[in-house]
Amino acid sequence: MSPRIGVCDYGVGNLRSVERALLHAGAMVTISADAADIADCDGAVLPGVGAFTGAVKTLRENGLAGAVTGLAAAGKPVLGVCLGFQLLFEHSDEGDGASGLGLLPGAVTRLRGDVKVPHMGWNRLRLVAPAPLLDAVEDGAYMYFVHSYTAAAEASDVVAVSDYGGEIVAMVAHGSVAGTQFHPEKSGAAGLRIYANFVASCAPNRN
C-alpha cells in the first residue's frame, strides 16, 4: 500500500504543487490544518512561501507543530521545503525574530553580500554528502530557489550547497528530518526525484 503523506496547511500556499509532486511519486496525500490528520500519516511535508514569524505562530496555535515534531520523534520522515525548511531550525532573525521547531540545530539569517534579495531563480546544487533523498540526483542539477533568508546549519547535516554570493545551504538531512531551501516541485525531473525518494522513505511506515 502506498504511504500516506501529510502536507501541512498553515496558510502559506504552494500546497497543490507539492500535492501533485507527491501524487506523481505514488503517495496518498492528505492536505490538512488538523494536527490529528497529520499525526496519523507516515510522513509529513512542511511547504511554504512567506514570513517565518506568522507561520510558526500558526503552526503552534493549530497543533501542527506538535504533530510534526511527534512524527520526527517517532522516526517518521519529515521534509521541509523553502519556508518549511527554515521552520525546522531553532531560530530565525526574520522580523523581530522567532523560535522555530528546533528539529534541526542552527539558525536562519538574512542573505548577505552584494546580491539581489530575494534570491529568485535557478541555481546548481553541489552535493557534499550522501543522502537517500538525493539518490539518482546528479551533482550540478539545477533547482529553483525563492528566498531572502538562509540557514546556518550544522556542517554534519549539510548534504548539498549552492552558490549565491557565496556558499549557501541548499539541503540538509538529520535523522528522519530533511529540508530543501529550493522548491523540488518547481525544479523539473531532478526535483520530482527528490519527492520520489521521500515517498520511498515513508513506505516502510505503512501498515
C-alpha positions as CSV (number, residue, x, y, z in Angstrom):
1,M,0.0,0.0,0.0
2,S,1.2,3.5,-0.8
3,P,2.4,5.6,2.1
4,R,0.1,8.4,3.3
5,I,1.9,11.7,3.4
6,G,0.5,14.8,5.2
7,V,1.0,18.2,3.7
8,C,0.7,20.8,6.5
9,D,-1.8,23.6,5.6
10,Y,-0.8,26.6,7.7
11,G,-1.8,29.3,5.3
12,V,1.4,29.7,3.3
13,G,0.3,28.5,-0.1
14,N,2.1,26.2,-2.6
15,L,0.1,23.2,-1.4
16,R,-1.3,21.9,-4.7
17,S,2.0,21.8,-6.5
18,V,3.5,19.8,-3.6
19,E,0.5,17.5,-3.7
20,R,0.9,16.9,-7.4
21,A,4.5,16.0,-7.0
22,L,3.8,13.6,-4.2
23,L,0.9,12.0,-6.2
24,H,3.2,11.7,-9.1
25,A,5.6,9.7,-6.9
26,G,2.8,7.3,-5.9
27,A,1.8,8.6,-2.4
28,M,-1.6,9.1,-0.9
29,V,-1.7,12.7,0.1
30,T,-3.6,14.4,2.9
31,I,-3.6,18.2,2.9
32,S,-4.8,19.4,6.3
33,A,-4.6,22.0,9.0
34,D,-5.8,19.4,11.5
35,A,-3.0,18.1,13.7
36,A,-4.7,14.7,14.2
37,D,-4.7,14.2,10.4
38,I,-1.0,14.9,10.1
39,A,-0.1,12.8,13.1
40,D,-1.8,9.8,11.5
41,C,0.4,10.0,8.4
42,D,3.5,8.0,7.5
43,G,5.5,11.2,6.9
44,A,4.9,14.9,6.5
45,V,5.9,17.8,4.3
46,L,6.1,21.4,5.6
47,P,5.8,23.5,2.4
48,G,5.6,27.3,2.2
49,V,6.5,30.7,1.0
50,G,6.0,33.6,3.3
51,A,7.1,35.0,6.7
52,F,8.7,32.9,9.4
53,T,7.1,34.6,12.4
54,G,3.5,34.3,11.3
55,A,4.0,30.7,10.0
56,V,5.5,29.3,13.2
57,K,2.8,31.1,15.3
58,T,0.0,29.4,13.2
59,L,1.8,26.0,13.4
60,R,1.8,26.2,17.2
61,E,-1.7,27.6,17.6
62,N,-3.3,24.8,15.5
63,G,-1.2,22.0,16.9
64,L,0.6,21.2,13.7
65,A,4.0,22.0,15.3
66,G,3.3,19.2,17.8
67,A,2.2,16.8,15.1
68,V,5.3,17.3,13.0
69,T,7.7,17.1,16.0
70,G,5.8,13.9,17.1
71,L,6.3,12.3,13.7
72,A,10.0,13.2,13.8
73,A,10.4,11.8,17.4
74,A,8.8,8.5,16.1
75,G,11.4,8.3,13.4
76,K,9.0,9.1,10.6
77,P,10.2,11.2,7.7
78,V,9.6,15.0,7.8
79,L,10.6,17.2,4.8
80,G,10.6,21.0,5.0
81,V,10.6,23.0,1.7
82,C,11.7,26.6,1.4
83,L,10.0,28.4,4.4
84,G,9.1,25.0,5.7
85,F,12.8,24.1,5.7
86,Q,13.6,27.3,7.7
87,L,10.9,26.5,10.2
88,L,12.7,23.3,11.1
89,F,15.6,25.2,12.7
90,E,15.9,26.6,16.2
91,H,15.6,30.3,15.5
92,S,15.1,32.9,12.7
93,D,16.2,36.5,12.6
94,E,13.3,37.4,10.3
95,G,11.2,40.3,11.6
96,D,11.6,40.6,15.3
97,G,13.0,37.1,15.5
98,A,11.2,33.9,16.5
99,S,11.9,30.4,17.7
100,G,11.4,27.6,15.2
101,L,10.5,23.9,15.7
102,G,14.0,23.0,16.8
103,L,14.2,19.8,14.8
104,L,17.5,20.9,13.2
105,P,20.3,22.7,15.1
106,G,21.1,26.1,13.7
107,A,19.6,29.4,12.9
108,V,18.2,31.3,9.9
109,T,19.6,34.7,8.9
110,R,19.1,37.1,6.0
111,L,21.1,36.7,2.9
112,R,24.3,38.8,3.0
113,G,26.7,40.2,0.5
114,D,26.3,42.0,-2.8
115,V,23.4,40.0,-4.1
116,K,19.8,40.7,-5.0
117,V,17.3,39.9,-2.3
118,P,15.1,37.9,-2.6
119,H,17.1,35.2,-4.5
120,M,14.8,34.0,-7.2
121,G,15.9,31.6,-10.0
122,W,17.7,28.5,-10.9
123,N,21.0,27.5,-9.2
124,R,23.1,24.4,-9.4
125,L,23.4,22.0,-6.5
126,R,26.8,20.8,-5.3
127,L,26.4,17.5,-3.5
128,V,28.7,17.4,-0.4
129,A,27.5,14.2,1.4
130,P,25.4,11.2,0.5
131,A,21.7,11.2,1.4
132,P,18.9,8.8,0.5
133,L,16.8,11.8,-0.7
134,L,19.5,12.6,-3.3
135,D,19.6,9.1,-4.8
136,A,19.7,9.5,-8.6
137,V,20.1,13.3,-8.4
138,E,23.2,14.4,-10.2
139,D,25.8,16.7,-8.9
140,G,25.2,20.0,-10.7
141,A,21.5,19.6,-11.1
142,Y,19.6,22.9,-11.3
143,M,17.0,23.7,-8.7
144,Y,14.6,26.6,-8.3
145,F,15.1,29.0,-5.3
146,V,12.9,31.8,-3.9
147,H,14.2,33.1,-0.6
148,S,15.5,36.0,1.4
149,Y,16.9,34.1,4.3
150,T,19.4,31.3,4.6
151,A,20.2,28.6,7.1
152,A,23.4,28.4,9.2
153,A,23.1,24.6,9.7
154,E,25.5,22.2,11.4
155,A,28.1,21.2,8.9
156,S,27.5,17.5,9.6
157,D,23.8,17.9,8.5
158,V,24.5,19.6,5.1
159,V,24.2,17.3,2.1
160,A,24.0,19.9,-0.7
161,V,25.0,23.6,-1.2
162,S,24.6,26.2,-3.9
163,D,26.3,29.5,-4.7
164,Y,24.7,32.9,-4.3
165,G,27.2,35.5,-3.5
166,G,29.0,32.7,-1.6
167,E,28.1,29.3,-0.5
168,I,24.5,28.8,0.9
169,V,23.0,25.7,2.4
170,A,20.6,24.1,-0.1
171,M,19.7,20.8,1.6
172,V,20.2,19.1,5.0
173,A,19.5,15.7,6.4
174,H,19.4,14.9,10.1
175,G,18.0,11.5,11.1
176,S,14.5,11.3,9.7
177,V,14.3,15.1,9.2
178,A,15.4,16.7,5.9
179,G,14.9,20.1,4.3
180,T,15.5,21.9,1.0
181,Q,15.9,25.6,0.6
182,F,14.8,25.2,-3.0
183,H,11.4,24.1,-4.4
184,P,11.7,20.5,-5.7
185,E,8.2,20.7,-7.0
186,K,9.3,23.6,-9.3
187,S,12.6,22.0,-10.3
188,G,11.7,19.6,-13.1
189,A,12.7,15.9,-13.2
190,A,15.5,16.3,-10.6
191,G,13.1,17.9,-8.1
192,L,10.5,15.2,-8.7
193,R,13.2,12.6,-8.0
194,I,13.7,14.1,-4.5
195,Y,9.9,13.7,-3.8
196,A,10.0,10.1,-5.1
197,N,12.9,9.4,-2.8
198,F,10.9,10.9,0.1
199,V,7.9,8.9,-0.7
200,A,10.0,5.7,-0.7
201,S,11.5,6.7,2.7
202,C,7.9,6.8,4.1
203,A,6.8,3.5,2.7
204,P,8.2,1.3,5.5
205,N,5.9,3.1,7.9
206,R,2.7,2.0,6.1
207,N,1.0,-0.8,7.9
